[in-house]
Amino acid sequence: MKDGVLSLHLELIPSTWYPEQQSGKGFPVFAFAEKGKAPQIPGPFVRVQQGTKVNAEVHNTLTTAMFIRGFPTPEPVPVAPGGTARIQFVASTPGTFYYSARSCKMSIRDIGMLDLVADLPMGQGPFDVESQLEGGFVVDPPGTVAEDRIFMITTWLSGVITPPLHEAIAINGRSWPYTERLSYRTGDSARWRLINASISDHAMHLHGFHFQVNSVGDQDRDHPYTADQPVHAVTQRMEPGTTASILWVPSRAGRWLFHCHMTGHMVPNSFVLLGHMDSTMPSHSMPTDSAGMMGMILGITVTPGIARTASPPSTQKVRQLKLFVRETPATESSLVRMGYVIQEGDAKQQPAQAIAQPLPVPGAPLILTRGEPTEITVVNELKNPTSVHWHGIELESYYDGVPNYGGNSPQMTPAIPPGGSFVARMTPTRAGTFIYHPHWHDVGQLTNGLYGPIIVLEPGQKFDPEVDKVFIVGRQFSEEIPASVIVLNGTAQPDQMALKSGTKYRLRFINIATNDADVELSLLGSNGQPIEWRSLAKDGWELPAAQATTRPAFQPITVGETYDFELQPESAGELTLQVRARFSKHTITQVIRVK
């Protein structure tokens, strides 16, 4: 930097990427480097004040012609093999951006939105060797003090053109358990900028806390929300090539996770992952808190900050529930099925073995009350270990449901062994729609039926299924189809639903499918066009008046999100609820007759 002008000298060079550790498995890739310095993955981070003039030179040492994107130029800038691209601009717009280099002119966002990325010509796309060619670029308003962190998501792919598909996913160049471990104190402000520079959709989920989304954008633009617009969430849907800035305040000590909720991006040996990429490393040398996970995960430790006056213990009676985790074995004509069974009250009056046969999928709604202390004893009747994560509920880390990771040292959340049990304690702090599901990262447990809705009501309210309708999207293996398909409330062919005109209904939508399960919800009238409904809540956070608006009944929803809407049909007729998976194009429809 000299006289308000930043001179930026970058090179494109061949490199080797080690997403776990330097002695682990490496992938040949192209990378950015400052001129004369070692390559960096992600590329060198560029941060300037608004109004800064930038003189950038990008020298291409590769044998492939490339296009540079992300700096404010009208078109991608070509750079020939052995050539140098010179780019001059003024950083006039504040926000979160990123620069990249590819052998094709299309942006990551454009490629990621293709129906089939395999339609790209061979070698023209952000795959394998070109997958790590991006770096963060942030423009700050004048006088701003940088107090945030930048987290860039990248993906390495092979088998896009010729299967099988393999995928390695990283945050700031590393995969769990080798990602950076973050530390905060209670009361801190955690300000993050998220950049999805991969061609995959991601569902970024924070355990234990809601966060505020202050802006969203992509490689070329940033859209800050006004004071009445910010979204509060526990899961942020991030399409390929998009960005988001978020703020959250850790209020409880413990160990927490931030991760992509698509199971293929966080589970060892998933059908799209390589498994632990360092296949020569003995398992006993893995970090002890790997918790059966890998991929797009950050670990967060929150320690006590300034001492505060502790709240007096509640004198309310503790509500007692039991949650049985059960399975029915496979037969010649059916696959194994799993399910949750809820028991409340005296076991002598309601024996567990007499409850819910056959097993319900999804599990019955777990109805809780805001501010009511509750103990849920999880009883594992499976043949394998399990756990239950109370997705979106604000509770102590030990009860959050992440085995071998959650809790406070030396106390660590255990997995629940076959025949074992675990008592989870919570006092819900807000009314809304949440989820319970395993966090023992076994895709089989989710696709065989282990998930259900949590509905937290205000004190004095009663749950009325006649006007409170729950729709939960999952994935399930089918006897007819040798692969998992999306299902709605446990079936691919839901029965008709009857509603009454003039009656107000609360519609609660949940997506707890596994991988690549971004879906689009539409409630269509007789003309095939969306009718109108009113937005009520996102991820259990009741919307303020400025956001609780009436709008067309269409909503994208990714894995780990919940949305609530109010619907009041005005006249008799037929409506169609349509659930469409973006990638597979699989569509489920449910007919709703209004009388």
C-alpha positions in Angstrom: 0.0 0.0 0.0 1.4 3.4 -1.0 -0.3 6.7 -1.2 -3.7 5.1 -1.0 -2.9 2.6 -3.8 -2.6 -1.1 -3.2 -0.3 -3.0 -5.6 -1.3 -6.6 -5.7 1.0 -9.2 -7.4 -0.4 -12.7 -7.7 0.6 -15.8 -9.5 -1.2 -18.9 -10.6 1.0 -22.0 -10.0 0.7 -25.8 -9.6 0.6 -27.0 -6.1 -0.5 -29.8 -3.8 -3.5 -29.4 -1.4 -3.5 -31.2 1.9 -7.0 -30.8 3.4 -6.1 -32.7 6.5 -2.4 -32.6 7.4 0.8 -32.2 5.5 1.7 -35.8 6.0 -1.7 -36.9 4.8 -3.2 -37.4 1.4 -2.6 -34.6 -1.1 -4.4 -33.5 -4.2 -2.7 -31.9 -7.2 -4.3 -28.5 -7.7 -3.7 -25.0 -9.1 -3.4 -22.3 -6.5 -2.9 -18.5 -6.0 0.3 -17.2 -4.5 1.8 -13.8 -3.8 4.6 -13.3 -6.3 7.7 -15.1 -5.1 5.9 -16.7 -2.1 4.4 -20.1 -1.3 0.9 -20.9 -2.6 -2.0 -20.4 -0.3 -5.3 -22.3 -0.1 -7.6 -20.3 -0.1 -5.6 -17.6 -2.0 -4.1 -14.6 -0.3 -6.8 -12.6 1.6 -7.3 -9.1 0.3 -8.8 -6.4 2.5 -9.0 -2.7 1.7 -10.9 0.4 2.8 -13.6 1.7 0.5 -12.2 4.1 -2.1 -8.8 2.4 -2.3 -7.3 2.2 -5.8 -6.0 -1.3 -6.6 -3.4 -2.2 -9.2 -3.5 -5.9 -9.6 -1.3 -8.2 -11.7 -2.0 -11.9 -12.1 0.8 -13.9 -13.7 -0.2 -17.3 -15.1 2.6 -19.9 -14.8 0.2 -22.6 -15.9 -0.1 -24.2 -19.4 -3.8 -23.5 -19.4 -5.5 -20.2 -20.3 -7.5 -18.8 -17.4 -10.1 -16.2 -16.7 -9.9 -13.9 -13.6 -13.2 -13.0 -11.8 -14.2 -11.2 -8.7 -12.5 -7.9 -9.0 -14.9 -5.2 -10.3 -14.4 -5.5 -14.1 -17.2 -5.6 -16.7 -16.1 -9.1 -17.9 -13.9 -11.9 -16.7 -10.2 -11.0 -17.5 -8.4 -13.6 -19.7 -4.8 -14.5 -19.0 -2.9 -16.7 -21.4 -0.4 -19.3 -20.4 2.8 -17.5 -19.4 1.0 -14.2 -19.6 0.1 -11.5 -17.1 -3.3 -9.9 -16.6 -3.3 -6.3 -15.4 -6.4 -5.1 -13.6 -7.0 -1.6 -12.2 -10.1 -0.6 -10.2 -11.3 1.4 -7.3 -12.9 -0.5 -4.4 -16.0 1.6 -4.4 -18.6 -0.7 -2.8 -18.2 -2.1 0.7 -19.0 -5.8 1.3 -17.9 -9.4 1.2 -16.5 -10.6 -2.2 -14.0 -13.1 -3.5 -11.7 -13.4 -6.6 -11.2 -16.6 -8.6 -9.6 -18.1 -11.7 -11.1 -20.7 -13.9 -10.5 -22.1 -17.4 -14.1 -21.2 -18.3 -15.9 -17.8 -18.3 -18.8 -19.0 -16.2 -19.0 -18.0 -12.6 -19.2 -20.5 -9.8 -22.7 -19.5 -9.1 -23.7 -20.1 -12.7 -22.0 -23.5 -12.9 -23.5 -24.5 -9.5 -27.0 -23.7 -10.7 -26.7 -25.9 -13.8 -29.0 -29.0 -13.8 -26.0 -31.1 -14.6 -22.5 -29.8 -14.1 -21.3 -32.8 -16.1 -22.7 -30.9 -19.2 -19.6 -28.7 -19.0 -16.9 -29.6 -21.5 -14.1 -31.7 -20.0 -11.7 -29.5 -18.0 -14.0 -26.5 -18.0 -15.2 -26.0 -14.5 -14.2 -25.7 -10.8 -13.3 -29.3 -10.4 -10.2 -31.1 -9.1 -7.2 -29.1 -10.2 -9.1 -25.8 -10.5 -11.2 -26.3 -7.3 -9.0 -24.2 -5.0 -8.5 -21.1 -7.1 -10.2 -18.5 -5.0 -9.4 -15.9 -2.3 -11.4 -13.6 -0.1 -11.8 -9.9 -0.9 -13.4 -7.6 1.6 -14.0 -3.9 1.2 -14.6 -2.0 4.5 -16.4 1.3 4.9 -13.9 4.1 5.8 -12.8 4.1 9.5 -14.0 0.5 10.1 -12.0 -1.7 12.5 -11.9 -5.2 11.2 -13.3 -7.4 14.0 -14.6 -10.3 12.0 -13.5 -13.7 10.7 -13.7 -14.9 7.1 -14.5 -18.6 6.4 -14.3 -19.8 2.8 -15.9 -23.0 1.7 -14.2 -25.0 -1.2 -14.8 -28.4 -2.7 -12.5 -30.8 -4.6 -14.3 -33.1 -6.9 -13.4 -36.1 -9.1 -15.7 -38.3 -11.1 -17.9 -35.4 -12.2 -17.6 -36.5 -15.8 -17.0 -40.2 -15.2 -18.4 -41.7 -11.9 -17.9 -42.6 -9.2 -18.0 -39.2 -7.6 -15.6 -38.4 -4.8 -15.6 -35.1 -2.9 -13.4 -33.4 -0.4 -14.8 -30.4 1.4 -13.0 -27.8 3.4 -13.4 -24.5 5.3 -10.3 -22.3 4.9 -8.5 -25.1 3.2 -9.0 -27.8 5.9 -11.4 -30.6 6.7 -12.5 -31.6 10.2 -10.9 -32.7 12.5 -8.1 -30.5 11.1 -10.1 -27.3 10.8 -9.3 -24.4 12.9 -10.7 -24.5 16.5 -12.3 -21.3 17.6 -12.4 -19.9 21.1 -14.8 -17.2 22.5 -15.9 -16.0 25.9 -19.5 -15.6 26.9 -20.7 -12.2 25.9 -18.3 -11.8 23.0 -19.6 -10.8 19.6 -18.7 -13.3 16.9 -18.8 -11.6 13.5 -18.3 -14.0 10.6 -18.2 -13.6 6.8 -19.1 -16.8 5.0 -18.0 -17.4 1.4 -19.3 -20.4 -0.5 -16.8 -20.6 -3.3 -17.8 -24.2 -4.2 -20.3 -25.5 -6.7 -22.3 -27.2 -4.0 -25.2 -25.9 -1.9 -24.6 -25.9 1.8 -26.8 -25.6 4.9 -24.6 -23.9 7.5 -26.0 -24.8 10.9 -24.9 -23.4 14.3 -25.5 -25.5 17.4 -26.9 -23.9 20.6 -27.5 -20.4 19.4 -29.4 -18.3 16.8 -27.4 -15.9 14.7 -28.3 -12.8 12.9 -27.8 -12.5 9.1 -26.7 -9.0 8.3 -26.0 -9.3 4.5 -26.1 -11.7 1.7 -24.4 -11.6 -1.7 -22.3 -13.3 -4.3 -18.9 -12.8 -6.0 -19.9 -9.5 -7.6 -22.3 -7.8 -5.2 -23.3 -7.6 -1.5 -26.7 -6.8 -0.2 -26.7 -5.5 3.4 -30.0 -5.7 5.3 -31.6 -2.6 6.8 -32.4 -2.4 10.5 -35.8 -4.1 10.1 -34.6 -6.8 7.6 -32.0 -9.0 9.3 -32.9 -12.7 9.4 -32.4 -14.7 12.6 -31.6 -18.4 12.0 -29.8 -21.5 13.2 -29.3 -22.7 9.6 -28.3 -20.5 6.6 -28.9 -21.7 3.1 -25.9 -20.9 0.9 -26.2 -21.5 -2.8 -23.0 -22.0 -4.9 -21.0 -18.8 -5.2 -22.9 -16.9 -2.5 -21.8 -15.0 0.6 -23.3 -14.0 4.0 -22.2 -12.0 7.0 -23.6 -13.1 10.4 -23.4 -12.1 14.0 -24.0 -14.2 17.1 -23.3 -13.9 20.8 -22.2 -17.0 22.8 -24.2 -16.8 26.0 -23.4 -20.3 27.4 -20.1 -22.0 28.0 -19.3 -25.3 26.3 -18.2 -26.9 23.1 -20.3 -26.2 20.0 -20.3 -27.0 16.3 -20.8 -25.0 13.1 -21.2 -27.2 10.1 -23.0 -28.0 6.9 -26.1 -30.1 7.7 -26.0 -32.1 4.5 -24.8 -35.5 5.8 -22.5 -36.1 2.8 -20.5 -33.0 3.8 -19.9 -34.1 7.4 -20.0 -37.9 7.6 -17.0 -40.3 7.1 -17.5 -42.9 4.4 -20.5 -41.2 2.9 -21.3 -42.2 -0.7 -19.8 -38.9 -1.9 -16.8 -38.6 0.4 -13.5 -40.3 0.4 -13.7 -41.2 4.1 -10.7 -40.1 6.1 -8.5 -39.0 3.3 -5.3 -40.0 5.0 -5.9 -43.8 4.6 -2.4 -44.6 6.0 -2.9 -42.9 9.3 -3.8 -45.3 12.2 -7.1 -44.5 13.7 -5.6 -44.1 17.2 -3.8 -41.0 16.0 -7.0 -39.2 15.0 -7.9 -36.3 17.3 -9.9 -37.6 20.3 -12.8 -35.2 19.6 -13.3 -36.1 15.9 -16.7 -37.3 17.1 -17.3 -39.6 14.1 -17.4 -36.6 11.7 -15.3 -35.1 8.9 -15.6 -32.4 6.3 -17.3 -29.0 6.7 -17.2 -28.5 10.4 -15.8 -25.9 12.8 -15.4 -26.6 16.5 -16.1 -23.8 18.9 -15.2 -23.6 22.6 -16.9 -21.0 24.7 -15.5 -20.2 28.2 -17.0 -18.1 30.9 -16.5 -14.4 30.4 -17.3 -11.7 33.0 -18.9 -13.1 36.0 -22.6 -12.4 36.2 -25.2 -12.9 38.8 -26.6 -16.4 38.4 -30.3 -16.8 37.9 -31.9 -18.5 40.9 -32.8 -22.2 40.3 -36.3 -22.7 38.9 -39.0 -23.8 41.4 -41.2 -25.1 38.6 -41.9 -28.8 38.6 -39.7 -30.6 36.0 -41.7 -32.3 33.3 -40.6 -35.9 32.7 -40.6 -37.6 29.3 -39.1 -40.7 27.8 -38.0 -41.1 24.2 -37.6 -44.7 23.0 -35.4 -45.2 19.9 -36.6 -48.4 18.3 -36.2 -50.5 15.2 -38.0 -53.2 13.4 -35.8 -55.7 11.5 -35.7 -56.1 7.8 -37.7 -58.9 6.2 -37.9 -60.4 2.7 -40.4 -57.8 1.7 -39.3 -54.8 3.8 -36.2 -52.8 4.8 -35.2 -52.1 8.4 -37.3 -49.3 9.9 -36.4 -47.1 12.9 -38.6 -44.7 14.8 -39.0 -42.6 18.0 -41.7 -43.4 20.5 -42.6 -40.8 23.2 -43.9 -41.7 26.6 -45.2 -39.3 29.3 -46.6 -40.0 32.6 -46.9 -43.3 34.6 -45.3 -46.2 32.8 -47.7 -48.5 34.5 -50.6 -46.7 32.9 -48.9 -46.5 29.5 -46.4 -49.4 29.0 -43.7 -48.5 26.5 -44.1 -51.8 24.6 -47.7 -50.9 24.0 -47.0 -47.6 22.4 -46.9 -46.9 18.7 -47.0 -50.0 16.7 -45.9 -49.9 13.9 -43.2 -47.3 14.4 -44.1 -43.8 13.4 -42.1 -42.0 10.7 -41.5 -39.2 11.4 -41.6 -39.4 15.2 -44.6 -37.8 16.9 -44.3 -34.1 17.6 -42.4 -33.5 20.8 -44.6 -30.8 22.4 -42.8 -28.6 24.9 -43.6 -25.3 26.6 -41.4 -22.2 26.7 -39.9 -21.7 30.1 -40.8 -25.2 31.4 -37.9 -27.3 32.7 -38.0 -30.6 31.0 -36.1 -33.9 31.3 -36.1 -36.3 28.4 -34.7 -39.8 29.0 -33.6 -41.2 25.7 -33.7 -45.0 25.8 -31.7 -46.7 23.0 -33.3 -50.0 21.8 -31.3 -50.1 18.6 -28.5 -52.5 17.8 -26.1 -49.6 17.4 -25.1 -46.5 19.3 -27.1 -43.3 18.8 -27.6 -39.8 20.1 -30.3 -37.1 19.9 -29.6 -33.6 18.9 -32.3 -31.0 19.8 -31.8 -28.9 16.7 -32.4 -25.2 17.3 -33.1 -25.6 21.0 -30.9 -23.3 23.2 -29.6 -25.6 26.0 -26.4 -26.6 27.7 -23.7 -28.1 25.5 -23.6 -31.4 27.4 -27.3 -32.1 26.4 -26.9 -30.9 22.8 -26.4 -34.4 21.6 -22.9 -34.5 19.9 -21.2 -37.6 21.3 -17.5 -37.4 22.2 -17.5 -33.6 21.7 -20.2 -31.7 23.5 -20.1 -30.6 27.2 -17.4 -28.9 29.3 -14.1 -30.5 30.2 -13.7 -33.0 31.7 -17.4 -33.8 31.2 -18.1 -34.9 27.6 -21.3 -36.0 26.0 -21.4 -39.8 25.5 -22.9 -41.8 22.7 -25.9 -43.8 23.9 -25.0 -47.5 23.6 -27.5 -50.2 22.7 -29.6 -50.8 25.8 -28.3 -47.6 27.4 -30.0 -44.3 28.2 -29.2 -40.6 28.5 -31.1 -37.8 30.3 -31.3 -34.6 28.3 -32.3 -31.5 30.3 -33.6 -28.3 28.8 -35.8 -25.3 29.4 -36.9 -23.9 26.0 -36.3 -20.2 25.8 -38.6 -19.4 22.8 -41.7 -20.8 21.2 -41.3 -22.2 17.7 -40.6 -25.1 15.3 -37.5 -27.2 15.9 -36.3 -30.7 15.1 -35.0 -33.8 17.0 -32.7 -36.2 15.1 -29.5 -38.3 15.6 -26.1 -36.7 15.8 -24.4 -40.0 15.7 -23.6 -39.4 12.1 -25.1 -42.5 10.6 -27.0 -41.7 7.4 -28.9 -45.0 7.9 -30.5 -43.8 11.1 -31.9 -40.7 9.4 -33.0 -42.4 6.2 -34.6 -45.2 8.2 -36.9 -42.9 10.0 -35.1 -41.3 13.0 -36.3 -37.7 13.0 -39.3 -35.8 14.3 -40.6 -32.2 15.0 -40.2 -30.3 18.2 -43.0 -27.8 18.8 -42.5 -25.3 21.6 -45.7 -23.5 22.7 -46.2 -20.4 24.8 -47.3 -21.1 28.4 -51.1 -21.9 28.5 -51.2 -22.9 24.8 -52.4 -26.3 23.7 -51.3 -28.1 20.5 -54.3 -28.6 18.2 -53.4 -30.8 15.2 -56.7 -29.7 13.6 -55.3 -26.2 12.9 -51.5 -26.8 13.5 -50.2 -28.8 10.6 -46.6 -30.2 10.4 -44.9 -31.1 7.2 -41.5 -32.7 7.5 -39.3 -33.5 4.5 -37.0 -36.4 4.9 -35.1 -39.1 2.9 -36.0 -42.7 3.0 -34.9 -45.9 1.3 -37.6 -47.5 -0.7 -38.3 -51.2 -1.3 -39.2 -50.3 -4.9 -36.3 -48.0 -5.6 -32.7 -49.1 -4.6 -31.8 -45.5 -3.5 -33.1 -42.9 -1.1 -35.9 -40.6 -2.2 -37.4 -37.6 -0.5 -40.6 -38.2 1.5 -43.1 -35.9 3.1 -44.2 -37.0 6.6 -42.7 -40.4 5.9 -44.3 -41.2 2.6 -43.7 -40.4 -1.1 -47.5 -40.5 -1.7 -49.2 -38.4 1.1 -52.9 -38.8 1.6 -55.3 -35.9 0.9 -55.7 -33.3 3.6 -58.9 -31.5 4.4 -59.1 -27.9 5.5 -62.0 -25.5 6.3 -62.5 -22.2 4.6 -62.3 -19.2 6.9 -60.2 -21.1 9.4 -56.6 -19.9 10.2 -54.0 -22.6 10.1 -50.3 -22.6 11.1 -48.3 -24.6 8.6 -44.9 -25.8 10.0 -42.4 -26.9 7.4 -39.2 -28.8 8.3 -36.4 -30.2 6.1 -34.4 -32.9 7.7 -33.4 -34.9 4.6 -29.8 -36.0 4.2 -27.7 -35.0 1.2 -28.3 -32.6 -1.7 -31.9 -32.1 -0.5 -32.6 -28.5 -1.2 -36.3 -28.4 -1.9 -38.8 -25.8 -3.1 -42.2 -25.7 -1.4 -45.2 -24.4 -3.3 -48.8 -24.2 -2.3 -50.7 -23.9 -5.6 -54.3 -22.9 -6.4 -56.5 -24.4 -9.1 -54.7 -22.3 -11.8 -51.4 -23.9 -10.9 -50.0 -20.7 -9.5 -48.9 -20.1 -5.8 -51.7 -18.7 -3.6 -50.8 -16.4 -0.7 -49.8 -17.1 2.9 -48.3 -15.0 5.7 -44.8 -15.6 7.0 -44.6 -16.2 10.7 -41.2 -17.7 11.7 -37.8 -19.0 10.6 -35.9 -21.6 12.6 -38.2 -21.0 15.6 -37.6 -17.2 15.6 -40.9 -15.4 15.4 -40.6 -12.7 12.7 -41.0 -9.0 13.5 -44.0 -7.2 12.0 -41.9 -5.8 9.1 -41.1 -9.4 8.0 -44.3 -11.2 8.8 -45.8 -10.2 5.5 -48.3 -11.8 3.1 -46.6 -13.1 0.0 -46.8 -15.9 -2.7 -46.8 -19.4 -1.2 -43.3 -20.4 -2.4 -40.3 -21.1 -0.2 -36.9 -22.8 -0.9 -35.9 -24.7 2.2 -32.6 -26.5 2.8 -31.6 -29.2 5.2 -31.9 -28.1 8.9 -34.3 -25.2 8.2 -37.8 -24.7 9.5 -40.4 -22.2 8.3 -43.8 -21.3 9.7 -46.7 -19.8 7.7 -50.2 -18.8 8.4 -52.9 -19.8 5.9 -56.6 -18.9 5.9 -58.4 -20.3 2.9 -61.2 -18.0 1.8 -63.3 -20.4 -0.3 -63.9 -24.0 -1.0 -61.7 -25.7 -3.7 -58.6 -27.7 -4.2 -55.1 -26.8 -3.4 -51.8 -28.6 -4.2 -48.8 -28.7 -1.9 -45.8 -29.4 -4.1 -42.4 -30.4 -2.7 -39.7 -30.4 -5.4 -36.1 -31.5 -4.9 -33.8 -29.2 -6.8 -31.2 -31.7 -7.9 -33.1 -34.9 -8.4 -36.2 -33.1 -9.7 -38.2 -35.6 -7.6 -41.5 -34.0 -6.8 -44.1 -34.9 -4.1 -47.6 -33.5 -4.3 -50.3 -33.5 -1.6 -53.9 -32.6 -2.5 -55.6 -30.3 0.0 -59.3 -30.1 -0.2 -60.9 -26.9 1.3 -64.5 -27.3 2.3 
